[in-house]
């Protein structure tokens, strides 16, 4: 029986510190992403990092607003 080739230790270490992700998107969304990538000259990873940063701020602000509202409305 043939054994599967073991990746080098450096590849294992890199994959551990930079885990790969995979997603499926519609053809329309892929075309939009490709268009953004071509216009900006950025990689898909860079675009994703910017989007996560933007959404992170938005989510934190929404949570803070909701928490403050609930605290003022239901706080004792």
Wavefront OBJ file of the C-alpha trace (Angstrom):
o trace
v 0.000 0.000 0.000
v 1.299 3.459 -0.917
v 1.604 5.930 1.939
v 0.408 9.496 1.491
v 3.293 11.952 1.230
v 3.751 13.940 4.442
v 3.963 17.739 3.933
v 7.159 19.395 5.143
v 7.204 20.733 8.727
v 7.359 24.330 7.497
v 4.085 23.838 5.566
v 2.403 22.325 8.617
v 3.556 25.247 10.773
v 2.428 27.819 8.183
v -1.012 26.217 7.817
v -1.395 26.205 11.594
v -0.638 29.943 11.884
v -2.505 30.866 8.662
v -5.487 28.488 8.430
v -7.044 28.249 4.967
v -10.762 28.874 4.510
v -12.992 28.022 1.597
v -16.364 29.508 0.666
v -18.824 29.166 -2.182
v -20.350 32.276 -3.713
v -22.775 32.958 -6.543
v -21.398 33.749 -9.982
v -22.676 37.334 -9.623
v -20.847 37.845 -6.325
v -17.645 36.370 -7.768
v -17.821 38.751 -10.716
v -18.303 41.694 -8.345
v -15.359 40.549 -6.231
v -13.165 40.150 -9.315
v -14.158 43.632 -10.476
v -13.239 45.143 -7.099
v -9.969 43.220 -7.107
v -9.049 44.476 -10.593
v -10.025 48.101 -9.900
v -8.264 48.303 -6.544
v -5.252 46.149 -7.363
v -5.685 44.423 -4.003
v -5.771 40.719 -3.303
v -8.933 38.936 -2.230
v -7.335 38.530 1.210
v -6.766 42.293 1.507
v -10.367 42.992 0.472
v -11.605 40.485 3.048
v -9.443 42.014 5.808
v -10.861 45.484 5.072
v -14.431 44.168 5.029
v -13.973 42.380 8.358
v -12.514 45.536 9.908
v -15.451 47.619 8.697
v -18.057 45.105 9.854
v -16.343 44.658 13.205
v -16.749 48.365 13.998
v -20.368 48.301 12.843
v -21.214 45.273 14.991
v -19.531 46.771 18.066
v -21.441 50.040 17.630
v -24.763 48.223 17.215
v -24.114 46.086 20.288
v -23.195 49.151 22.358
v -26.359 51.001 21.256
v -28.545 48.010 22.049
v -26.858 47.446 25.400
v -27.264 51.103 26.391
v -30.911 51.110 25.337
v -31.685 47.947 27.276
v -29.781 49.187 30.326
v -31.682 52.487 30.367
v -35.030 50.798 29.706
v -34.737 47.751 31.970
v -31.894 48.621 34.368
v -32.609 48.762 38.056
l 1 2 3 4 5 6 7 8 9 10 11 12 13 14 15 16 17 18 19 20 21 22 23 24 25 26 27 28 29 30 31 32 33 34 35 36 37 38 39 40 41 42 43 44 45 46 47 48 49 50 51 52 53 54 55 56 57 58 59 60 61 62 63 64 65 66 67 68 69 70 71 72 73 74 75 76
